Amino acid sequence: MKQGLWGLFTRRERWGLSWRGWLVAGLIILSIGWFILFEIRPFLAVTHRVDSRVLVVEGWIHEYAIVEAVQEFNDGHYQEVYTTGGPVEGISAYVNDFQTSASVGANLLKKNGIPDRFVQMVPSHVMDRDRTYSSALALRDWFRKHNIPVQRINVLTEDAHARRTWLLFQEAFGKNVQVGIISAPNPSYDASHWWRYSEGVRDMIGEGLAYIYAKFFFWPKT
């Protein structure tokens, strides 16, 4: 370190990127950008079915996904379908089972053609930020309470929410239950060019950050 003008200024050596360093940094940035544009949606909106006769539908999903759930139920030869979810949006606390998204989802499934005898709502009474996990716990506890042994389930949800739902349901049910996931594509935008649509950008950014939180910063309750 050198000093000048009676010690009022100092001169220090510093490290900087060489042209090779800038090249590597640029390649890293391009790789991240390429992943975000072309790989983030297939990663988040994952579908991976297991051989199961139990279909679980997140009750908060929009009607386009309900239609997909009905088609899945008919094509998959399921024996029962369960809807999950806590208090509907706009209600600050649990009131009763019929004011939950589980109830809303069950009614929509019946409205779209699934007979009543196949549909069972399993509401969550918890109203907090970890609603998906709380809904999965409520379903797990319902199976235990009714002495229904379950080894495999398929969960259907909306588009980019699928990866997080898969993670949290598997976390809630544990290693003894195999969880499959089914993603219902959002018809509001072209999935292969999601960045051209404001809804697509919101979905990918929001669900991407939510998945990172669930994967690395969420400490589940037992």
PyMOL commands that set and color helices and strands:
alter all, ss='L'
color gray80, all
select helices_A, chain A and resi 19-38+40-44+63-76+97-99+101-111+116-118+131-145+159-173+191-196+198-216
alter helices_A, ss='H'
color red, helices_A
select strands_A, chain A and resi 2-4+9-11+54-58+80-85+119-123+152-158+178-184
alter strands_A, ss='S'
color yellow, strands_A
deselect
rebuild
show_as cartoon
